[in-house]
Amino acid sequence: MKKYTFLLAAFALMAFVKPAIAQQKDPATFTGAEAKLKHYNALYILNSNDDKKIKGTLRNIDNAIEDPRLKGKLHVELVAFGDGVAVFMKNGAYEQALKDLQAKGVVLAQCSNTIRERKIDKADLFPFISYVPSGNGEIIIRQYEGWATVHP
């Protein structure tokens, strides 16, 4: 009985080890996923006023747009809500980065609920941004439309 248990355990172990070994044969040839579709959609979510988080999110968007696999195939929207409104405030340091992204086709969307609830005057925000009724609603709708959602 011990012999059969040992053999069964050995076969089970081989079933798990073999796929891992197959993936490690030549890792230098792995180049990542292939962009086979004609078009991709990505929604980036920003609900933090942390400077490092905002800069990282803007950099991530630019990196995705510049990815050679996605070049010319990617439609991006940045939705800000809650504390993320800081990215669109005129007194912030993100105007040029936002304009650069917008020039590359990125839609910049601010949650209207945040503006209303925090009593923020739209004059304090960049005039080149768009508004959505709610950030959460935008996330839900885009998710059900099949968009990739990225929350760095």
Contacts in CASP RR format, 6 or more apart in sequence:
PFRMAT RR
TARGET T0000
AUTHOR 0000-0000-0000
METHOD contacts of the structure
MODEL  1
MKKYTFLLAAFALMAFVKPAIAQQKDPATFTGAEAKLKHYNALYILNSND
DKKIKGTLRNIDNAIEDPRLKGKLHVELVAFGDGVAVFMKNGAYEQALKD
LQAKGVVLAQCSNTIRERKIDKADLFPFISYVPSGNGEIIIRQYEGWATV
HP
33 69 0 8 1.000
34 69 0 8 1.000
35 69 0 8 1.000
35 70 0 8 1.000
35 73 0 8 1.000
37 73 0 8 1.000
38 73 0 8 1.000
39 73 0 8 1.000
39 74 0 8 1.000
39 75 0 8 1.000
40 70 0 8 1.000
40 73 0 8 1.000
40 74 0 8 1.000
40 75 0 8 1.000
40 148 0 8 1.000
41 74 0 8 1.000
41 75 0 8 1.000
41 76 0 8 1.000
41 77 0 8 1.000
41 142 0 8 1.000
41 145 0 8 1.000
41 146 0 8 1.000
41 147 0 8 1.000
41 148 0 8 1.000
42 64 0 8 1.000
42 74 0 8 1.000
42 75 0 8 1.000
42 76 0 8 1.000
42 77 0 8 1.000
42 147 0 8 1.000
42 148 0 8 1.000
42 149 0 8 1.000
42 150 0 8 1.000
43 76 0 8 1.000
43 77 0 8 1.000
43 78 0 8 1.000
43 79 0 8 1.000
43 138 0 8 1.000
43 139 0 8 1.000
43 142 0 8 1.000
43 143 0 8 1.000
43 147 0 8 1.000
43 148 0 8 1.000
43 149 0 8 1.000
43 150 0 8 1.000
44 57 0 8 1.000
44 60 0 8 1.000
44 61 0 8 1.000
44 76 0 8 1.000
44 77 0 8 1.000
44 78 0 8 1.000
44 79 0 8 1.000
44 150 0 8 1.000
44 151 0 8 1.000
44 152 0 8 1.000
45 79 0 8 1.000
45 139 0 8 1.000
45 149 0 8 1.000
45 150 0 8 1.000
45 151 0 8 1.000
46 53 0 8 1.000
46 54 0 8 1.000
46 57 0 8 1.000
46 78 0 8 1.000
46 79 0 8 1.000
46 80 0 8 1.000
46 81 0 8 1.000
46 84 0 8 1.000
46 87 0 8 1.000
47 80 0 8 1.000
47 81 0 8 1.000
47 82 0 8 1.000
47 83 0 8 1.000
47 84 0 8 1.000
48 54 0 8 1.000
48 83 0 8 1.000
48 84 0 8 1.000
49 83 0 8 1.000
49 84 0 8 1.000
49 85 0 8 1.000
49 86 0 8 1.000
51 93 0 8 1.000
53 152 0 8 1.000
54 84 0 8 1.000
54 86 0 8 1.000
54 87 0 8 1.000
54 94 0 8 1.000
55 94 0 8 1.000
55 97 0 8 1.000
56 152 0 8 1.000
57 78 0 8 1.000
57 87 0 8 1.000
57 152 0 8 1.000
58 87 0 8 1.000
58 94 0 8 1.000
58 97 0 8 1.000
58 98 0 8 1.000
58 101 0 8 1.000
60 150 0 8 1.000
60 152 0 8 1.000
61 76 0 8 1.000
61 78 0 8 1.000
61 101 0 8 1.000
61 106 0 8 1.000
62 100 0 8 1.000
62 101 0 8 1.000
62 104 0 8 1.000
64 70 0 8 1.000
64 74 0 8 1.000
64 76 0 8 1.000
64 150 0 8 1.000
65 71 0 8 1.000
65 74 0 8 1.000
65 76 0 8 1.000
65 101 0 8 1.000
65 104 0 8 1.000
65 106 0 8 1.000
67 74 0 8 1.000
75 105 0 8 1.000
75 107 0 8 1.000
76 101 0 8 1.000
76 105 0 8 1.000
76 106 0 8 1.000
76 107 0 8 1.000
77 106 0 8 1.000
77 107 0 8 1.000
77 108 0 8 1.000
77 109 0 8 1.000
77 138 0 8 1.000
77 142 0 8 1.000
77 147 0 8 1.000
78 87 0 8 1.000
78 101 0 8 1.000
78 106 0 8 1.000
78 107 0 8 1.000
78 108 0 8 1.000
78 109 0 8 1.000
79 109 0 8 1.000
79 110 0 8 1.000
79 111 0 8 1.000
79 132 0 8 1.000
79 135 0 8 1.000
79 138 0 8 1.000
79 139 0 8 1.000
80 87 0 8 1.000
80 88 0 8 1.000
80 108 0 8 1.000
80 109 0 8 1.000
80 110 0 8 1.000
80 111 0 8 1.000
80 114 0 8 1.000
81 110 0 8 1.000
81 111 0 8 1.000
81 113 0 8 1.000
81 114 0 8 1.000
81 134 0 8 1.000
81 135 0 8 1.000
81 136 0 8 1.000
82 111 0 8 1.000
82 114 0 8 1.000
82 118 0 8 1.000
84 114 0 8 1.000
85 110 0 8 1.000
85 111 0 8 1.000
85 114 0 8 1.000
85 115 0 8 1.000
85 118 0 8 1.000
85 120 0 8 1.000
85 125 0 8 1.000
86 92 0 8 1.000
87 94 0 8 1.000
87 98 0 8 1.000
88 94 0 8 1.000
88 98 0 8 1.000
88 108 0 8 1.000
88 110 0 8 1.000
88 125 0 8 1.000
88 126 0 8 1.000
88 129 0 8 1.000
89 124 0 8 1.000
89 125 0 8 1.000
89 126 0 8 1.000
90 124 0 8 1.000
90 125 0 8 1.000
90 126 0 8 1.000
91 124 0 8 1.000
95 126 0 8 1.000
98 108 0 8 1.000
98 126 0 8 1.000
98 128 0 8 1.000
98 129 0 8 1.000
99 128 0 8 1.000
101 108 0 8 1.000
102 108 0 8 1.000
102 128 0 8 1.000
107 130 0 8 1.000
108 126 0 8 1.000
108 128 0 8 1.000
108 129 0 8 1.000
108 130 0 8 1.000
109 129 0 8 1.000
109 130 0 8 1.000
109 131 0 8 1.000
109 132 0 8 1.000
109 135 0 8 1.000
109 138 0 8 1.000
110 125 0 8 1.000
110 129 0 8 1.000
110 130 0 8 1.000
110 131 0 8 1.000
110 132 0 8 1.000
111 131 0 8 1.000
111 132 0 8 1.000
111 133 0 8 1.000
111 134 0 8 1.000
111 135 0 8 1.000
111 136 0 8 1.000
111 138 0 8 1.000
112 131 0 8 1.000
112 132 0 8 1.000
112 133 0 8 1.000
112 134 0 8 1.000
113 133 0 8 1.000
113 134 0 8 1.000
113 135 0 8 1.000
114 120 0 8 1.000
114 135 0 8 1.000
115 122 0 8 1.000
115 125 0 8 1.000
115 131 0 8 1.000
132 138 0 8 1.000
139 149 0 8 1.000
142 149 0 8 1.000
143 149 0 8 1.000
END
